């Protein structure tokens, strides 16, 4: 008679909270590359920072908006935290707030909806999503439902822009040459910004 032996289950490693990029619809989304940190192949700071390309684009847009938007707005960056609800804590590359909506600034995440959000690429691990587009749609809709009027995604790999507006059911997918209306007095043309800073060779494929 042969006795059966129960083999021990392989213990799943717990992911530290500091590797969570954001939580969306109750799901923790980890920084892209977090598995390499768990396996001791990389240090946390190696995956948490932006790439040079992402950092350059975010900086260009942030400076442009800060100069061209009126003082009625506050333009924030540095993955500004946005608390929507329990299980929904998002990170925004650039968020444009009405000054009157902000309230008191403190150590907590923003809890009022930004007027406009601009995201540059995806920094979260996409293990829970079939495609990058699925994540973009889910996060964008969450912010629209919260009250954000416009979300702009800048995608560097294919140099495309996605624009979603709360009052427009049709989302726009276009290229960097397209003028994007941020405010009636502020028109963003990413291609012109890149050319002005002589980054076209850096961005060429």
C-alpha positions, 0 to 999 in steps of 0.5 A, a space after each residue: 500500500 502506497 501512502 500519499 504525501 501532501 506536498 507543501 504549497 509554495 508560499 506566495 510572497 507578500 508584496 510590500 505596500 511601498 510598491 503599490 503605485 495606486 489602487 483602482 476599484 479596490 485593486 492594488 496596482 504595483 509599480 512596473 518592475 516590482 517583481 524584480 524588487 521582490 526577487 532582489 534583482 532591483 532596488 525600489 528606487 530603480 522602478 519608482 522613478 520616471 524614465 528620462 523621456 517621461 520626466 522630460 515630457 512631464 516637465 515640458 507640459 507642467 512649465 507650459 501650463 503654469 505659464 499659460 493658465 491663469 492664476 485661477 488654477 494650480 498646476 501640480 505634478 510629481 504623481 500627485 495623489 488623488 483620493 476618490 473613495 475607499 479602494 480608489 487612490 490614484 496617482 496623477 502626473 499632472 493635475 490642474 485644479 481650480 484654486 477655489 476647489 482645493 481647500 486646505 493643503 495638508 499631508 493627505 492626498 487631494 480629495 477634490 476632483 482636478 479640472 484637468 489631468 494629464 498622464 504620461 505613459 503607464 507606470 503601473 504593472 499591467 498583470 491584471 489587465 489584458 491590454 494597456 488600453 483596458 487600464 487607460 479606459 478604467 482609470 479615465 472613466 473613474 476620474 470622469 465619474 469623480 468630476 474631472 472635466 478632461 483627461 489627456 493621455 500622452 503615449 510616448 511609444 507611438 506618439 499618440 494622445 488620448 483625450 476624454 471629456 466628461 461632457 463628450 461621449 466620444 474620446 479622441 485619439 490623435 497624434 502629437 501634432 494636434 492642438 489640445 484645448 486645456 482651457 479657452 486661453 491655453 492650447 497645448 501642442 506637444 509637437 511644438 513644445 518638443 521642437 522648441 526644446 530641440 528634443 525631436 532627435 531624442 524622440 525619433 524612432 
